[in-house]
């Protein structure tokens, strides 16, 4: 009984020490900066990204930098749905430096980790996990970042786990991406960050 009490106390203390932040207020893009000419806007309380006339890459990045955290968000892919969530990243024009947790149509490694303008794919999910993605429906993604360790989950299933020295050294924003090529539309909601204290 004493051990159970100790475990419950530790879990409660740990949860109290984590600070939860809502990154999207459901009204406007406060706290975020648009990079590129692709469209980012709020509609019916949802964050929407879609291809613009240039059909290029686009990013919506937090104004603040975040190092270690648990990030949870929901996304719904419409049209092509090729997007992503960048961590510890910086954006110059539409050139991004950092690491992307992939959000893509079926068969294209949602939950995997890609280093843009660097080493490319660092880790892809096992192909057997492709069925976890619910195309055209709301999906829940969770990303845990602690030092150089990154873990991603999709709809409660762990997709990848990687520990990397370069990720450990990274500094920067959280950024949502819209892929180039045109014809893409993705909706986002409940973008929340839990930061250890």
GUKOL-190320 format. One line per 2 residues: number of its first residue (from 1); for each residue z, y, x of C-alpha. Coordinates in steps of 0.001 Angstrom, whole numbers. Example, Ala and Ser with C-alpha at 12.3 -4.5 7.8 and 13.67 -1.06 7.14 Angstrom:
2
1	7800,-4500,12300; 7140,-1060,13670
// end
This chain:
197
1	0,0,0; 849,2304,2854
3	-2574,1679,4418; -4299,2480,1112
5	-2357,5736,844; -3324,6660,4412
7	-7014,5990,3704; -6992,8002,469
9	-5191,10881,2162; -7697,10883,5032
11	-10667,10906,2643; -9154,13728,583
13	-8389,15759,3700; -11913,15244,5029
15	-13494,16371,1761; -11262,19441,1643
17	-12307,20366,5179; -16026,20356,4276
19	-17459,23598,2921; -20181,23206,269
21	-22855,25871,1; -25634,26172,-2577
23	-28747,27314,-699; -30792,28067,-3828
25	-29371,30178,-6672; -31956,29213,-9304
27	-32955,32869,-9792; -34745,34163,-6707
29	-35371,33493,-3018; -32263,35276,-1713
31	-31271,33886,1682; -34762,32572,2420
33	-37859,33973,4180; -41465,32983,3410
35	-43742,32198,6374; -47480,32025,5717
37	-49597,32806,2664; -48755,29761,525
39	-46863,30361,-2734; -43077,30069,-3126
41	-41490,31233,-6366; -38824,30478,-8978
43	-39821,29131,-12402; -37401,27935,-15096
45	-34578,27750,-12574; -36621,25619,-10151
47	-37996,26453,-6720; -41747,25846,-6677
49	-44161,25688,-3755; -47908,25412,-4138
51	-51010,25903,-2068; -52410,29409,-1804
53	-55974,30635,-1233; -55799,29975,2526
55	-54858,26300,1991; -52759,26475,5166
57	-49306,25450,6235; -46445,27382,4664
59	-42686,27443,5156; -39644,28749,3344
61	-36804,29031,5865; -33143,29887,5475
63	-32175,33207,7016; -29111,31549,8537
65	-29060,28812,11164; -27193,25563,10514
67	-26204,22955,13107; -24240,20000,11665
69	-24274,19289,7930; -25023,17032,4992
71	-27969,18444,3026; -28763,17141,-445
73	-31685,18261,-2577; -33967,17046,-5322
75	-37755,17239,-5267; -40515,16413,-7709
77	-44044,15989,-6375; -46948,17236,-8438
79	-50589,17060,-7333; -50689,15922,-3675
81	-46974,16443,-3009; -47220,16572,805
83	-44226,18560,2021; -41104,18188,4133
85	-37643,19414,5077; -37213,20879,8554
87	-33863,21015,10347; -32737,23114,13330
89	-36155,24773,13292; -37742,28129,14055
91	-40983,29464,12592; -43384,31887,14285
93	-46175,32787,11866; -46937,29292,10598
95	-46114,27494,13854; -42857,25607,13505
97	-40645,24227,16256; -38226,21541,15143
99	-37909,18309,13229; -39223,17408,9805
101	-37834,14845,7410; -41033,13879,5641
103	-41688,14367,1920; -45082,12871,1123
105	-47060,10767,-1355; -46494,6991,-1405
107	-47537,5245,1791; -46925,8313,3974
109	-43408,7769,5342; -41126,9878,3140
111	-37752,10033,4877; -39201,9569,8360
113	-38659,12096,11173; -41557,13998,12741
115	-41407,16487,15633; -44031,19190,15047
117	-45987,20464,18065; -44106,17947,20190
119	-43701,14180,20267; -45010,13536,16751
121	-43410,10692,14818; -39961,9820,16192
123	-39169,7216,13544; -40787,5966,10336
125	-39090,4082,7505; -39732,387,7159
127	-42807,5,4894; -40728,-2103,2489
129	-38815,1069,1556; -41927,2851,278
131	-41130,1781,-3288; -37922,3873,-3217
133	-40025,7020,-3776; -40530,7840,-7473
135	-43885,9590,-7619; -44086,12294,-10267
137	-40335,12052,-10973; -37245,13718,-9532
139	-36085,12209,-6238; -32814,12870,-4396
141	-32912,13247,-623; -29887,13448,1634
143	-30011,14389,5307; -26978,14050,7574
145	-27071,15813,10921; -24260,15381,13457
147	-24946,16217,17078; -28095,14294,17977
149	-27819,11817,15115; -29971,12272,12014
151	-29792,9954,8992; -31940,10290,5881
153	-31485,8733,2451; -33870,8699,-513
155	-32455,7924,-3956; -29414,6328,-2332
157	-31358,4134,116; -30995,4803,3831
159	-34507,5446,5131; -34020,6101,8870
161	-31315,6642,11457; -32022,8151,14869
163	-30047,9593,17785; -32039,11904,20046
165	-31074,14267,22898; -33622,16932,21947
167	-32397,17023,18350; -28860,17432,19717
169	-29947,20557,21594; -31849,22051,18622
171	-30936,25373,17011; -32408,26965,13916
173	-32916,27098,10187; -33437,24652,7381
175	-37010,25067,6157; -39109,23581,3378
177	-42778,22973,4165; -46005,22906,2234
179	-48742,20977,4035; -52184,22385,4679
181	-55303,21251,2841; -54754,22797,-583
183	-54039,21283,-3978; -50302,20759,-3314
185	-47428,21525,-5677; -43770,20483,-5298
187	-40663,21483,-7259; -37156,21645,-5775
189	-33648,21995,-7199; -29941,21492,-6382
191	-30301,22358,-2692; -26752,22000,-1381
193	-25208,21969,2062; -21873,20475,3039
195	-20636,21779,6393; -17730,20185,8291
197	-14914,22624,9055
// end
